[in-house]
Amino acid sequence: MTVNAVANQVPELISHLVYGSAFCPTRHASVTQLMATPEASTSSLFRLTAVQTPPELGVNPGQLALG
């Protein structure tokens, strides 16, 4: 299920969508290691607030119907 499909099914539970993609840590073993580099110190990723998980929000993905 895509982020867009979930957002379309329960728009009242979502105020913003954030797409995180295109990480390609070629010189690092993981995104975590990449984000620990000096170059990443000004990344906006560190300013994002924590988001509750679907179960914490009361969303059961199995109950969502795609149209």
Chimera marker file (.cmm) of the C-alpha trace (Angstrom):
<marker_set name="trace">
<marker id="1" x="0.000" y="0.000" z="0.000" r="1" g="1" b="0" radius="0.5"/>
<marker id="2" x="1.393" y="3.375" z="-0.973" r="1" g="1" b="0" radius="0.5"/>
<marker id="3" x="1.489" y="6.479" z="1.194" r="1" g="1" b="0" radius="0.5"/>
<marker id="4" x="-0.906" y="8.157" z="-1.229" r="1" g="1" b="0" radius="0.5"/>
<marker id="5" x="-3.431" y="5.318" z="-0.956" r="1" g="1" b="0" radius="0.5"/>
<marker id="6" x="-3.424" y="5.534" z="2.840" r="1" g="1" b="0" radius="0.5"/>
<marker id="7" x="-3.751" y="9.320" z="2.742" r="1" g="1" b="0" radius="0.5"/>
<marker id="8" x="-6.716" y="9.029" z="0.398" r="1" g="1" b="0" radius="0.5"/>
<marker id="9" x="-8.405" y="6.501" z="2.685" r="1" g="1" b="0" radius="0.5"/>
<marker id="10" x="-8.001" y="8.385" z="5.970" r="1" g="1" b="0" radius="0.5"/>
<marker id="11" x="-7.340" y="12.053" z="5.147" r="1" g="1" b="0" radius="0.5"/>
<marker id="12" x="-8.730" y="13.143" z="8.519" r="1" g="1" b="0" radius="0.5"/>
<marker id="13" x="-5.806" y="11.389" z="10.229" r="1" g="1" b="0" radius="0.5"/>
<marker id="14" x="-3.103" y="12.995" z="8.104" r="1" g="1" b="0" radius="0.5"/>
<marker id="15" x="-2.092" y="16.628" z="8.085" r="1" g="1" b="0" radius="0.5"/>
<marker id="16" x="1.157" y="16.292" z="6.099" r="1" g="1" b="0" radius="0.5"/>
<marker id="17" x="2.885" y="13.701" z="3.960" r="1" g="1" b="0" radius="0.5"/>
<marker id="18" x="6.658" y="13.465" z="3.905" r="1" g="1" b="0" radius="0.5"/>
<marker id="19" x="8.348" y="11.462" z="1.201" r="1" g="1" b="0" radius="0.5"/>
<marker id="20" x="11.782" y="10.224" z="2.128" r="1" g="1" b="0" radius="0.5"/>
<marker id="21" x="13.548" y="8.619" z="-0.767" r="1" g="1" b="0" radius="0.5"/>
<marker id="22" x="16.665" y="8.672" z="-2.896" r="1" g="1" b="0" radius="0.5"/>
<marker id="23" x="19.064" y="7.866" z="-0.088" r="1" g="1" b="0" radius="0.5"/>
<marker id="24" x="22.009" y="6.168" z="-1.679" r="1" g="1" b="0" radius="0.5"/>
<marker id="25" x="24.785" y="5.945" z="0.915" r="1" g="1" b="0" radius="0.5"/>
<marker id="26" x="27.493" y="4.773" z="-1.482" r="1" g="1" b="0" radius="0.5"/>
<marker id="27" x="30.378" y="5.342" z="0.942" r="1" g="1" b="0" radius="0.5"/>
<marker id="28" x="28.466" y="4.387" z="4.081" r="1" g="1" b="0" radius="0.5"/>
<marker id="29" x="26.933" y="1.100" z="5.177" r="1" g="1" b="0" radius="0.5"/>
<marker id="30" x="23.591" y="2.653" z="6.116" r="1" g="1" b="0" radius="0.5"/>
<marker id="31" x="21.521" y="5.821" z="6.098" r="1" g="1" b="0" radius="0.5"/>
<marker id="32" x="22.219" y="6.097" z="9.837" r="1" g="1" b="0" radius="0.5"/>
<marker id="33" x="25.957" y="6.272" z="9.169" r="1" g="1" b="0" radius="0.5"/>
<marker id="34" x="25.388" y="8.742" z="6.353" r="1" g="1" b="0" radius="0.5"/>
<marker id="35" x="23.339" y="11.024" z="8.610" r="1" g="1" b="0" radius="0.5"/>
<marker id="36" x="26.161" y="10.996" z="11.196" r="1" g="1" b="0" radius="0.5"/>
<marker id="37" x="28.571" y="12.702" z="8.794" r="1" g="1" b="0" radius="0.5"/>
<marker id="38" x="29.445" y="16.413" z="9.077" r="1" g="1" b="0" radius="0.5"/>
<marker id="39" x="27.799" y="17.042" z="5.689" r="1" g="1" b="0" radius="0.5"/>
<marker id="40" x="24.457" y="15.863" z="7.065" r="1" g="1" b="0" radius="0.5"/>
<marker id="41" x="24.573" y="18.042" z="10.184" r="1" g="1" b="0" radius="0.5"/>
<marker id="42" x="22.349" y="20.689" z="8.578" r="1" g="1" b="0" radius="0.5"/>
<marker id="43" x="19.821" y="18.216" z="7.209" r="1" g="1" b="0" radius="0.5"/>
<marker id="44" x="16.134" y="19.021" z="7.682" r="1" g="1" b="0" radius="0.5"/>
<marker id="45" x="15.641" y="15.398" z="8.685" r="1" g="1" b="0" radius="0.5"/>
<marker id="46" x="16.805" y="16.277" z="12.201" r="1" g="1" b="0" radius="0.5"/>
<marker id="47" x="14.104" y="18.932" z="12.541" r="1" g="1" b="0" radius="0.5"/>
<marker id="48" x="11.208" y="16.560" z="11.859" r="1" g="1" b="0" radius="0.5"/>
<marker id="49" x="9.051" y="15.797" z="14.850" r="1" g="1" b="0" radius="0.5"/>
<marker id="50" x="8.260" y="12.234" z="15.821" r="1" g="1" b="0" radius="0.5"/>
<marker id="51" x="5.100" y="10.810" z="14.297" r="1" g="1" b="0" radius="0.5"/>
<marker id="52" x="2.887" y="8.250" z="15.946" r="1" g="1" b="0" radius="0.5"/>
<marker id="53" x="2.685" y="4.833" z="14.334" r="1" g="1" b="0" radius="0.5"/>
<marker id="54" x="-0.584" y="3.684" z="12.723" r="1" g="1" b="0" radius="0.5"/>
<marker id="55" x="-1.500" y="1.496" z="15.737" r="1" g="1" b="0" radius="0.5"/>
<marker id="56" x="-0.837" y="4.428" z="18.084" r="1" g="1" b="0" radius="0.5"/>
<marker id="57" x="-3.216" y="6.487" z="15.945" r="1" g="1" b="0" radius="0.5"/>
<marker id="58" x="-5.844" y="3.735" z="16.043" r="1" g="1" b="0" radius="0.5"/>
<marker id="59" x="-5.410" y="2.830" z="12.367" r="1" g="1" b="0" radius="0.5"/>
<marker id="60" x="-5.592" y="-0.819" z="11.388" r="1" g="1" b="0" radius="0.5"/>
<marker id="61" x="-4.104" y="-1.110" z="7.864" r="1" g="1" b="0" radius="0.5"/>
<marker id="62" x="-5.967" y="-4.394" z="7.363" r="1" g="1" b="0" radius="0.5"/>
<marker id="63" x="-9.266" y="-2.548" z="7.571" r="1" g="1" b="0" radius="0.5"/>
<marker id="64" x="-8.438" y="-0.015" z="4.856" r="1" g="1" b="0" radius="0.5"/>
<marker id="65" x="-10.150" y="-0.711" z="1.568" r="1" g="1" b="0" radius="0.5"/>
<marker id="66" x="-8.543" y="0.475" z="-1.631" r="1" g="1" b="0" radius="0.5"/>
<marker id="67" x="-10.942" y="1.716" z="-4.259" r="1" g="1" b="0" radius="0.5"/>
<link id1="1" id2="2" r="1" g="1" b="0" radius="0.2"/>
<link id1="2" id2="3" r="1" g="1" b="0" radius="0.2"/>
<link id1="3" id2="4" r="1" g="1" b="0" radius="0.2"/>
<link id1="4" id2="5" r="1" g="1" b="0" radius="0.2"/>
<link id1="5" id2="6" r="1" g="1" b="0" radius="0.2"/>
<link id1="6" id2="7" r="1" g="1" b="0" radius="0.2"/>
<link id1="7" id2="8" r="1" g="1" b="0" radius="0.2"/>
<link id1="8" id2="9" r="1" g="1" b="0" radius="0.2"/>
<link id1="9" id2="10" r="1" g="1" b="0" radius="0.2"/>
<link id1="10" id2="11" r="1" g="1" b="0" radius="0.2"/>
<link id1="11" id2="12" r="1" g="1" b="0" radius="0.2"/>
<link id1="12" id2="13" r="1" g="1" b="0" radius="0.2"/>
<link id1="13" id2="14" r="1" g="1" b="0" radius="0.2"/>
<link id1="14" id2="15" r="1" g="1" b="0" radius="0.2"/>
<link id1="15" id2="16" r="1" g="1" b="0" radius="0.2"/>
<link id1="16" id2="17" r="1" g="1" b="0" radius="0.2"/>
<link id1="17" id2="18" r="1" g="1" b="0" radius="0.2"/>
<link id1="18" id2="19" r="1" g="1" b="0" radius="0.2"/>
<link id1="19" id2="20" r="1" g="1" b="0" radius="0.2"/>
<link id1="20" id2="21" r="1" g="1" b="0" radius="0.2"/>
<link id1="21" id2="22" r="1" g="1" b="0" radius="0.2"/>
<link id1="22" id2="23" r="1" g="1" b="0" radius="0.2"/>
<link id1="23" id2="24" r="1" g="1" b="0" radius="0.2"/>
<link id1="24" id2="25" r="1" g="1" b="0" radius="0.2"/>
<link id1="25" id2="26" r="1" g="1" b="0" radius="0.2"/>
<link id1="26" id2="27" r="1" g="1" b="0" radius="0.2"/>
<link id1="27" id2="28" r="1" g="1" b="0" radius="0.2"/>
<link id1="28" id2="29" r="1" g="1" b="0" radius="0.2"/>
<link id1="29" id2="30" r="1" g="1" b="0" radius="0.2"/>
<link id1="30" id2="31" r="1" g="1" b="0" radius="0.2"/>
<link id1="31" id2="32" r="1" g="1" b="0" radius="0.2"/>
<link id1="32" id2="33" r="1" g="1" b="0" radius="0.2"/>
<link id1="33" id2="34" r="1" g="1" b="0" radius="0.2"/>
<link id1="34" id2="35" r="1" g="1" b="0" radius="0.2"/>
<link id1="35" id2="36" r="1" g="1" b="0" radius="0.2"/>
<link id1="36" id2="37" r="1" g="1" b="0" radius="0.2"/>
<link id1="37" id2="38" r="1" g="1" b="0" radius="0.2"/>
<link id1="38" id2="39" r="1" g="1" b="0" radius="0.2"/>
<link id1="39" id2="40" r="1" g="1" b="0" radius="0.2"/>
<link id1="40" id2="41" r="1" g="1" b="0" radius="0.2"/>
<link id1="41" id2="42" r="1" g="1" b="0" radius="0.2"/>
<link id1="42" id2="43" r="1" g="1" b="0" radius="0.2"/>
<link id1="43" id2="44" r="1" g="1" b="0" radius="0.2"/>
<link id1="44" id2="45" r="1" g="1" b="0" radius="0.2"/>
<link id1="45" id2="46" r="1" g="1" b="0" radius="0.2"/>
<link id1="46" id2="47" r="1" g="1" b="0" radius="0.2"/>
<link id1="47" id2="48" r="1" g="1" b="0" radius="0.2"/>
<link id1="48" id2="49" r="1" g="1" b="0" radius="0.2"/>
<link id1="49" id2="50" r="1" g="1" b="0" radius="0.2"/>
<link id1="50" id2="51" r="1" g="1" b="0" radius="0.2"/>
<link id1="51" id2="52" r="1" g="1" b="0" radius="0.2"/>
<link id1="52" id2="53" r="1" g="1" b="0" radius="0.2"/>
<link id1="53" id2="54" r="1" g="1" b="0" radius="0.2"/>
<link id1="54" id2="55" r="1" g="1" b="0" radius="0.2"/>
<link id1="55" id2="56" r="1" g="1" b="0" radius="0.2"/>
<link id1="56" id2="57" r="1" g="1" b="0" radius="0.2"/>
<link id1="57" id2="58" r="1" g="1" b="0" radius="0.2"/>
<link id1="58" id2="59" r="1" g="1" b="0" radius="0.2"/>
<link id1="59" id2="60" r="1" g="1" b="0" radius="0.2"/>
<link id1="60" id2="61" r="1" g="1" b="0" radius="0.2"/>
<link id1="61" id2="62" r="1" g="1" b="0" radius="0.2"/>
<link id1="62" id2="63" r="1" g="1" b="0" radius="0.2"/>
<link id1="63" id2="64" r="1" g="1" b="0" radius="0.2"/>
<link id1="64" id2="65" r="1" g="1" b="0" radius="0.2"/>
<link id1="65" id2="66" r="1" g="1" b="0" radius="0.2"/>
<link id1="66" id2="67" r="1" g="1" b="0" radius="0.2"/>
</marker_set>
